[in-house]
Amino acid sequence: MISLKKLMAILLALCISGFAFGGGQQDSAVDDTSKFVEVTHHVMGNPPTNGMDKIAEEEWNKILKKEINTHMNLRWIEWADWYTKYNLILASGESVDLIHSSSTWLDMWPNAQKGAFLPLDDLLPQYAPKTWDEIPAGDWDQARYDGKIIAFPENAYTQYVNHGFMYRGDFAKEAGITDPIASYEDLDEYFMAVKQNHPDVVPYAASGSFKDWTMHGYFQSKSDRILVNLPTEYQIFMAKSFDDPYTLESVVYTDMFVDFAYLMKDWADKGFWSKDALNNTTDPREAMRAGKSASDQHHTQTYRYFRTEMDTKFPGSDLQFYSFSDTNDNLVAEPITHGATSVGRTSKNPERSVMVYEQLRQNKAFYQLVNYGVEGSQYEIADGVRVQPEGYNRELHLFESNFWGGRVDKFEIPSDQEFLGTKDLWAKFDKIVKSPFPYSKFILDKTPVEAEIAAVSDVISQYLVPIMFGAVDDPSEAVEELRSALKKAGHDRLLDEFQTQVSEYGKNN
């Protein structure tokens, strides 16, 4: 007969082993990667034509195959009409796994309202446990819609994305412009000098096919107004200031806008851009690369790398950066959801998609393949710095993945293609930047004014854009026509609704 003590020991052993086996079966069911899966990752930009992305993709998929029995394939959303294409992909019902998202330029919140993104709360602790623990609760909160996490925020990457003009320092110096450009008046002087001294170069190769920040920059530099990221084409509604962020105004009804209209007409008449700028489809940066433009508009992060590229193409060009904030220190921090990654609600493999993101955030080799390409082909490491291999040719060997939704400083490798002076810009911005971003959790409900948003956006495209390019006969008449058309399109109701919602948000934040 078996003793009671021995029986209890046997039962205890069986319970422990049963629990272990049962737990193992549960974990394997949840984390089961026995089935091979392909995950798509939608990124913004034109697909590379030199094949380097496919070579890198083959290498990073070796890692994913080994780690989680998965491949990640990039899907490109091309720049031509990118805004429409991006939103159509999310609205179409097609399967979307990982996709770049942004609360500042890719309608993250409006798309979340439409149910485009999968809530991640239940998936993160199981399928991205390290990332779940690594990102602070407060940062996760900034990526919540209706209480649910709908994106991975880019919270651990150092950058500034404040806009301005990049311009050739050599052209400025030869014209006697020795101080850095710090205003639109300085730009006018520089553009005129280029026009006179370099007749084969366009001062600014503006293009109607690419987002132009001239109007926003004008208001940023000449006032305390700040952008709120409201969903109209070329946002015409701005907040009064960082100190008064919940009072909105329509800037096209200000005297400053009339001044802006006359300045753009003056610049167009002086030939600072082509007469056909509205229909120009050439990327202004490509024009600058080709030596046909003396300036380009974008942000500090772009300047960080474009400076060294111009140094190579045009030795001594001494590319400089005029940030619109330089005029009066009007600079507001961007939210950490400026760059983010979401999982589409239509994803057929949401668990594996989250696991892929975990690899992006936690697997150094995978991260660096996705961001830099193949070591030895796209880059080599010398003294801890990425350098271009001998025989490197940009057209043949350039690698780009445009992964802007989850970069992390811990895996970044400094590059000899970075302009070291960017750190001086960062230091300057650190002294003046106003933080935090006032609207990090503001989510506009477009439902009451969807018709007005569409109508006002159409009016802006028809009447405002020509004013921005100086393609009007009489600026005063053009402004009045714009204002009249906006009124008929429901502008006032739109402003009232926006103000109501922003005010309500301000009361609770």
Buried (B, 14 or more C-beta within 10 A) or exposed (E): EEEEEEEEEEEEEEEEEEEEEEEEEEEEEEEEBEEEBBBBBBBBBBEBEBEBBEBBBEBBBBBBEEBBBBBBEBBBBEBEEBBEBBBEBBEEEEEBBBBBBBBBBBBBBBBBBBEBBBBBEEBBEBBBEEBBEBBEEEBBEBBBBEEBBBBBBBBBBEBBBBBBBBBBBBBBEEBEBEEBBBBBEBBBBBBBBBBEEBEEBBBBBBBBBBBBBBBBBBBBBBBBBBBBBBBBBBBBBBBBBBEBBBEBBBBBBBEBBBBBBBBBBEBBEBBBBBEEBBEBEBBBBEBBBEBBBBBBBBBBBBBBBBBBBBBEEBEEBBBBBBBBBBBBEBBBBBBBBBBBBBBBBBBBBBBBBBBBBBBBBBBEBBBBBBBBBBBEBBBBEEEEBBBBEEEBEEEEBBBBBBBBBBBBEEBBBEBEBBBEEBEEBBEBBEEEBBEEBBBBBBBBEBEBBEEBBBBBBEBBEEBBBBBBBBBBEEBEEBBEBBBEBBEEBBBEBBBBBBBEBBEEBBEEE
